[in-house]
Amino acid sequence: MEVRKIFKAGNSCVVSLPASMLKTLGMKEGSHVSMEINREQRTIVLKPVVVKNSGMSIEFARLVSKVLVDYEYALRRLAQ
């Protein structure tokens, strides 16, 4: 486990990722990740995303990801 500090960059907060971890996952600057929040465990999970030429724009993929994060609780309740 590696501990990193959250810092402000413009209007956002940022966490730097070690180059060794990115290399292990075959990622680099500009790579895309999906982000999930597990509210029960209070964790954030980042996963590499392979952007395929499926005709779906990055903007649409980001919007879908945001909706899934924003409505995670409701979607979990509906799935029960």
N, C-alpha and C positions, 0 to 999 in steps of 0.2 A: 504494500500500500504506500502511496506517495501522497503527501499533504501539499495542497496548493492554496494560495490566497486569492480571494475574489477581489478584483479591483475595478474602478470605474473607468470607462472609456466612452466619452461622449455622454449620451443618455442611457447607455447600457452598462451592465456589469459583465466582466469577462473573467474566465478562468483559463490560464494557459495550459496547454497539453504538452507533456514531454516529447521531444523528438523521437526518443526510443520507443515509446508506446505507439506513436503514429506509424513509425517504420514497421513495427511488428504487425500492425493491421493493414499495411500497404496503403496508408493514407499520407496526404501532404497538404500544404496550405491550399485552400480552395476546395478540398474534398467536402462532400455533403454528409451530414449526420442526422439521424432522427433522434428526437429527445422524448423520453417518457418520464412521467412523475408517478412514483408509487407513494400515494398519500399515507397508506397504513405503515409502511416501513420508512417513510420520510427519506426516500432515495431518488436520485436522478440517474437515469440510464441513458447513455449515448451509444448509438449503434451506427456503424458505417452504412451509407446508402449508396448503392450503385445506380447511377442515373443512366437508364437505358433510353434509347431513342424510340420511345413508345408513342411519341406525339403529344405526351402530356408535358405541359410547360412546368418549369421549376416553380413559377409563381403559384400555379394550381396545386402542386404537390405541397408547397408550404402552407397554403390555405387549408388543405385537408388535414395536414399535421396539426395546425393550430386548433381546428375544430375538435379534433380527437383529444387534444390536451385540455382544451377549455371545457369540454363536456364529458371528460373521462368518468366522473362519478355517475352522471346520469346514464351513460352507456353501460357501465358495469351493472347498475341497478336494473336496467332493461334486459340485460342478458340473463338475469337470474330467473 
